């Protein structure tokens, strides 16, 4: 039975793909309870059952990050059961297939809604629970580097500036979605990848979050973004070369960084190494 002193980790989108691999690894290496959070209760419980056959015991909790009230219910559960949160892996993400016939306007809106805006909402609701020495991993993608490279110099300067605020970043992300509705996103200086732009948002969000924690003097709370690699999942149409367990390696590395680590902090990490995402 959990006590208010028990450590707890939450992995969003933990029922399949890289998220499932992260849950599996944390069950083996994290000294505390691991919450497998997923939107589909049936699939989430099936994932828990599959891991139980391996002798692992994650706990399921429903979470739809597109539903603010669902995030609040998770927060309330964590507060009442654990009185805090020690580890958060924001793994939920969507990507349209290359073959998708959906209009770019729709792709931009839905991809950014899930990958950026909903992830930010989850952070804003759950971050007040973070205890000293907590770790946060925001799953991003190397595609963010490619998209940044295709942005205008003005936007590059904004995204890579050390003084950009979360409100400013959110304003830019809203502008991307709005300009995409009129097919003027490239004219406005954005790249032509809705997934890439959403992950630019996630990566910059991460840097802002760490900077804000540092300015507040938060006790060793560390936030990083990462690319898990090209993994054999539904998202990659199973064209990826890595297994889900291999894809989980970098997120789990960041999730289990030791106390008072100096680096990486507020970084974009690939293959367990800091990557200069400003290519």
C-alpha positions in Angstrom: 0.0 0.0 0.0 1.3 3.4 -0.9 2.2 5.9 1.9 2.6 9.6 1.6 6.3 9.0 1.8 6.4 6.6 -1.1 8.1 7.8 -4.3 6.0 7.8 -7.4 6.7 8.1 -11.2 4.1 8.9 -13.9 4.5 8.0 -17.5 1.9 9.4 -19.9 0.9 7.4 -22.9 2.4 4.4 -21.2 0.3 1.7 -22.7 2.3 1.1 -25.9 5.4 2.0 -27.9 8.2 3.9 -26.2 6.0 4.8 -23.3 5.5 1.1 -22.6 9.2 0.5 -22.8 9.8 3.4 -20.3 7.3 2.0 -17.8 8.9 -1.5 -18.1 12.4 0.0 -17.4 11.2 2.2 -14.5 9.5 -0.8 -12.9 12.9 -2.4 -12.9 15.0 0.6 -11.8 12.9 3.2 -10.0 12.6 2.8 -6.3 8.9 3.6 -6.0 5.5 3.1 -7.6 5.2 3.6 -11.4 1.9 4.9 -12.7 1.1 3.9 -16.3 -1.2 6.7 -17.4 -3.2 6.2 -20.6 -6.4 7.5 -22.2 -7.8 4.1 -23.1 -8.6 2.2 -19.9 -8.8 -1.2 -21.6 -5.5 -0.9 -23.3 -3.9 0.6 -20.2 -5.1 -2.3 -18.0 -4.0 -4.8 -20.7 -0.5 -3.2 -20.6 -0.4 -3.5 -16.8 -1.4 -7.2 -17.1 1.3 -7.8 -19.7 4.0 -6.4 -17.5 2.6 -8.3 -14.5 3.4 -11.5 -16.4 7.1 -10.3 -16.4 6.9 -9.9 -12.6 6.5 -6.1 -12.9 3.8 -4.2 -11.1 2.9 -0.7 -12.5 -0.3 0.9 -11.5 -2.8 2.1 -14.0 -4.5 5.6 -13.9 -6.7 7.1 -16.6 -5.3 10.2 -18.2 -6.5 12.1 -21.3 -4.2 15.1 -21.5 -6.6 16.8 -23.9 -9.1 16.9 -21.0 -8.0 19.4 -18.3 -10.3 17.7 -15.8 -8.6 14.4 -16.4 -5.3 15.9 -15.6 -6.7 17.5 -12.4 -8.1 14.1 -11.3 -4.6 12.6 -11.7 -3.2 15.4 -9.7 -5.7 14.9 -6.9 -5.0 11.2 -6.9 -1.2 11.8 -6.6 -1.7 14.4 -3.9 -4.0 12.3 -1.7 -2.1 9.0 -2.2 1.5 10.1 -2.4 1.5 13.8 -1.3 3.7 14.7 -4.2 5.4 13.6 -7.4 9.0 12.5 -8.0 9.2 11.7 -11.7 7.1 12.8 -14.7 7.7 11.5 -18.2 5.6 13.4 -20.7 5.5 10.8 -23.5 2.1 11.4 -25.1 2.4 12.6 -28.7 0.8 12.2 -32.1 2.0 12.4 -35.6 0.1 12.2 -38.9 1.3 9.7 -41.4 3.1 10.9 -44.5 0.3 9.4 -46.5 -2.4 11.3 -44.6 -4.8 13.3 -46.7 -5.9 15.5 -43.8 -5.5 19.2 -44.6 -2.3 20.8 -43.2 -4.5 23.1 -41.2 -6.0 20.2 -39.4 -2.7 18.5 -38.9 -1.1 21.7 -37.4 -4.1 22.2 -35.1 -4.4 18.7 -33.8 -0.7 17.9 -33.5 0.1 21.1 -31.6 -3.0 20.7 -29.5 -1.7 17.4 -28.2 2.0 17.6 -28.4 2.5 21.2 -27.1 -0.6 22.8 -25.6 -1.9 19.7 -23.7 1.6 18.7 -22.6 2.1 22.2 -21.2 -1.3 22.0 -19.5 -0.2 18.7 -17.8 3.0 20.3 -16.6 1.2 23.4 -15.2 -1.2 21.1 -13.3 1.3 18.6 -12.0 4.4 20.7 -11.5 3.2 22.0 -8.1 3.4 18.4 -6.8 7.1 18.0 -7.8 9.2 17.2 -4.7 12.9 18.1 -4.2 15.1 16.1 -6.6 12.2 15.4 -8.9 13.0 14.7 -12.6 10.9 15.5 -15.7 11.5 14.2 -19.1 9.6 15.7 -22.1 9.8 13.4 -25.0 10.6 15.4 -28.1 12.2 14.4 -31.5 15.2 15.1 -33.7 12.6 16.5 -36.1 12.6 19.6 -33.9 16.1 20.3 -35.1 15.1 20.0 -38.8 12.1 22.2 -38.3 14.1 24.9 -36.5 16.6 24.9 -39.3 13.8 25.7 -41.8 12.4 28.6 -39.7 13.1 32.2 -40.5 16.0 33.9 -38.8 13.6 36.0 -36.8 11.9 32.9 -35.4 15.2 31.1 -34.9 16.3 34.0 -32.7 13.1 33.9 -30.7 13.1 30.1 -30.2 16.8 30.1 -29.2 16.8 33.2 -27.1 17.7 32.8 -23.4 15.0 35.3 -22.3 11.9 33.8 -24.1 9.0 33.4 -21.7 6.4 30.6 -21.7 3.7 33.1 -22.7 5.8 34.3 -25.6 6.4 30.7 -26.7 2.7 29.8 -26.5 1.9 32.9 -28.5 4.3 31.8 -31.3 2.8 28.3 -31.3 -0.7 29.8 -31.5 0.5 31.9 -34.4 1.8 28.8 -36.2 -1.6 27.1 -35.9 -3.5 30.2 -36.9 -1.3 30.9 -40.0 -1.6 27.2 -41.0 -5.4 27.7 -41.2 -4.8 30.0 -44.1 -1.8 28.2 -45.5 0.5 31.1 -44.7 2.7 29.4 -42.1 5.8 29.3 -44.4 5.2 32.9 -45.4 5.2 33.7 -41.6 8.6 31.9 -41.2 7.5 28.5 -39.9 8.6 25.2 -41.2 6.2 23.0 -43.2 6.2 20.2 -40.6 3.3 20.3 -38.0 5.0 17.5 -36.0 8.4 19.3 -36.2 6.9 22.6 -35.0 5.1 20.9 -32.2 8.4 19.4 -31.0 10.2 22.7 -31.4 7.6 23.9 -28.9 8.2 21.0 -26.5 12.0 21.5 -26.6 11.9 25.3 -26.0 9.2 24.7 -23.3 11.7 22.4 -21.5 14.4 25.0 -21.5 12.1 27.6 -20.1 10.9 25.2 -17.4 14.4 24.5 -16.2 15.3 28.2 -16.3 12.2 29.0 -14.2 13.0 26.3 -11.7 16.5 27.6 -11.4 15.4 31.2 -10.9 13.0 30.1 -8.2 15.7 28.2 -6.4 13.8 24.9 -6.7 15.6 22.2 -4.9 17.3 20.1 -7.6 14.3 19.8 -9.9 15.7 18.8 -13.3 13.8 19.0 -16.6 15.1 17.7 -20.0 13.8 17.0 -23.4 15.0 14.0 -25.5 14.7 12.1 -28.8 14.2 8.4 -28.1 15.5 7.6 -31.6 13.8 6.0 -34.6 11.8 3.3 -32.9 9.7 0.5 -34.3 6.2 1.8 -33.2 2.8 2.7 -34.6 4.0 6.3 -35.0 6.9 5.3 -37.3 4.6 2.8 -39.2 6.9 0.2 -37.7 9.8 1.4 -39.9 12.0 2.3 -37.0 15.2 0.4 -36.4 15.1 0.5 -32.6 13.1 -1.7 -30.2 10.8 0.1 -27.7 13.2 -0.9 -24.9 16.1 0.7 -26.8 13.9 3.8 -27.4 13.3 4.0 -23.7 17.0 4.1 -22.8 17.5 7.9 -23.1 14.2 8.9 -21.5 14.9 6.5 -18.6 18.5 7.8 -18.3 17.1 11.3 -17.9 14.4 10.1 -15.5 17.0 8.6 -13.2 19.6 11.3 -13.2 21.4 11.3 -9.8 20.8 14.0 -7.1 22.4 17.4 -7.6 23.4 16.6 -11.2 25.0 19.6 -13.0 24.2 18.4 -16.6 22.1 17.8 -18.4 19.6 20.4 -17.2 17.1 22.1 -19.5 18.8 20.3 -22.5 17.9 18.4 -25.6 19.4 14.9 -25.3 20.0 12.2 -27.8 21.6 8.8 -27.2 22.2 9.9 -23.6 24.3 12.9 -24.8 23.5 16.6 -24.9 22.7 17.7 -28.4 23.0 21.3 -29.7 19.5 21.4 -31.2 20.3 24.7 -33.0 21.7 23.1 -36.1 
